[in-house]
Amino acid sequence: MVVVKLSWDLSVVVSKEDALAFIDILERAEKYEDKYVSGGDNTKHVYPMDKTFGMEVMPTELYQMAKLAGKPVKE
């Protein structure tokens, strides 16, 4: 399995085949931003991606253990 880090607070686990599909999509992706304008309409912007993404391999045993643990409990 491969962990794909999409932002500081969002990582997803996908198969290696799906990770390659992510790479294909992300290298063509552009960034979209809906910017709030005080007292007026929001402005919409599309521009080249200025973020990086990370991927790391997760061993099968670690994936299985993490899956068994499930969603963490918020305290």
Secondary structure, 3 states (H helix, E strand, C coil): CEEEEEECCEEEEECHHHHHHHHHHHCCCEEEEEECCCCCCCEEEEEECCCCCEEEECCHHHHHHHHHHCCCCCC
